[in-house]
Amino acid sequence: MKKSVSSLLVASALAISSQAAIASGWEFFPVQNDDYQFAPQLSVVGGSMKPADGDSGSISGIELAINCPLLKAPNGVIRQQISITNYDESGVEIQSFELNPHYQIEVAPDVAFGFGPGFGYLTADAAGLDDSAITLQAGATLSYTMGQVVIGAEARYQLAVSDIKTTTGAEVDLDNTRFMVKLGYRF
């Protein structure tokens, strides 16, 4: 009985909140509308990453960003950033795949500020270390658009949800901070 009452309460709350979101101008599944534009942007990213249990080193990768096909904000835009990055320092290699939706607002002509959460998956490889984990992120970005060219900078914190362990069972903390620059082309 408690389970069905709880389910009913959750369903009611979701229905009410979705109606409130629609009433305030939020739009679900904008990809279904004729005016939706993916606005894809492919970027090269590079910068510095500092794992909690590791040395600061360079990070590089690629990123694809599109207008979010699932949710449209009444003001600004939600850009879904999909990235693959690689860190290789002092014999430790960390590869990360991430999805980071950023809510972006224009703060000046051709200048946008964005922020948002993210989730991903990382793999770590080193002497005595071969493990992986689901990750959560939080980041902020600033970008400048010149025609189809986009230059940007981003700060991001990444947290491994589960423990990363060496082959001997010792825990390794690969939570990290990153500072990256981006050079992209919007199609």
Solvent accessible surface area in square Angstrom, and as a share of the most:
residue,aa,sasa,rsa
1,M,184,0.82
2,K,174,0.74
3,K,168,0.71
4,S,68,0.44
5,V,67,0.39
6,S,60,0.39
7,S,65,0.42
8,L,121,0.60
9,L,118,0.59
10,V,91,0.52
11,A,57,0.44
12,S,46,0.30
13,A,59,0.46
14,L,116,0.58
15,A,56,0.43
16,I,124,0.63
17,S,62,0.40
18,S,37,0.24
19,Q,115,0.51
20,A,61,0.47
21,A,23,0.18
22,I,95,0.48
23,A,91,0.71
24,S,69,0.45
25,G,40,0.38
26,W,81,0.29
27,E,55,0.25
28,F,89,0.37
29,F,105,0.44
30,P,3,0.02
31,V,61,0.35
32,Q,145,0.64
33,N,64,0.33
34,D,156,0.81
35,D,103,0.54
36,Y,38,0.14
37,Q,132,0.59
38,F,101,0.42
39,A,24,0.19
40,P,43,0.27
41,Q,14,0.06
42,L,87,0.43
43,S,2,0.01
44,V,101,0.58
45,V,4,0.02
46,G,21,0.20
47,G,30,0.29
48,S,48,0.31
49,M,2,0.01
50,K,88,0.37
51,P,2,0.01
52,A,57,0.44
53,D,82,0.43
54,G,29,0.28
55,D,77,0.40
56,S,64,0.41
57,G,10,0.10
58,S,77,0.50
59,I,4,0.02
60,S,63,0.41
61,G,18,0.17
62,I,95,0.48
63,E,4,0.02
64,L,70,0.35
65,A,6,0.04
66,I,26,0.13
67,N,30,0.15
68,C,15,0.09
69,P,31,0.20
70,L,106,0.53
71,L,53,0.26
72,K,91,0.39
73,A,5,0.04
74,P,63,0.40
75,N,107,0.55
76,G,44,0.42
77,V,55,0.32
78,I,19,0.10
79,R,7,0.02
80,Q,29,0.13
81,Q,6,0.03
82,I,50,0.25
83,S,3,0.02
84,I,94,0.48
85,T,5,0.03
86,N,49,0.25
87,Y,3,0.01
88,D,83,0.43
89,E,57,0.26
90,S,82,0.53
91,G,60,0.58
92,V,38,0.22
93,E,60,0.27
94,I,2,0.01
95,Q,91,0.40
96,S,4,0.03
97,F,90,0.37
98,E,0,0.00
99,L,46,0.23
100,N,1,0.01
101,P,40,0.25
102,H,0,0.00
103,Y,61,0.23
104,Q,22,0.10
105,I,66,0.33
106,E,123,0.55
107,V,85,0.49
108,A,44,0.34
109,P,112,0.70
110,D,79,0.41
111,V,35,0.20
112,A,21,0.17
113,F,78,0.32
114,G,0,0.00
115,F,97,0.40
116,G,13,0.13
117,P,86,0.54
118,G,7,0.07
119,F,112,0.47
120,G,7,0.06
121,Y,98,0.37
122,L,1,0.00
123,T,53,0.31
124,A,1,0.00
125,D,77,0.40
126,A,25,0.19
127,A,109,0.84
128,G,37,0.36
129,L,10,0.05
130,D,115,0.59
131,D,44,0.23
132,S,36,0.23
133,A,4,0.03
134,I,95,0.48
135,T,0,0.00
136,L,88,0.44
137,Q,11,0.05
138,A,60,0.47
139,G,14,0.13
140,A,38,0.29
141,T,7,0.04
142,L,90,0.45
143,S,19,0.12
144,Y,97,0.37
145,T,33,0.19
146,M,88,0.39
147,G,71,0.68
148,Q,91,0.40
149,V,55,0.32
150,V,6,0.04
151,I,81,0.41
152,G,8,0.07
153,A,49,0.38
154,E,7,0.03
155,A,40,0.31
156,R,9,0.03
157,Y,101,0.38
158,Q,0,0.00
159,L,72,0.36
160,A,16,0.12
161,V,87,0.50
162,S,59,0.38
163,D,86,0.45
164,I,3,0.01
165,K,89,0.38
166,T,34,0.19
167,T,106,0.62
168,T,126,0.73
169,G,44,0.42
170,A,56,0.43
171,E,114,0.51
172,V,30,0.17
173,D,61,0.32
174,L,4,0.02
175,D,25,0.13
176,N,2,0.01
177,T,55,0.32
178,R,1,0.00
179,F,132,0.55
180,M,7,0.03
181,V,98,0.56
182,K,15,0.06
183,L,108,0.54
184,G,6,0.06
185,Y,93,0.35
186,R,70,0.26
187,F,133,0.55
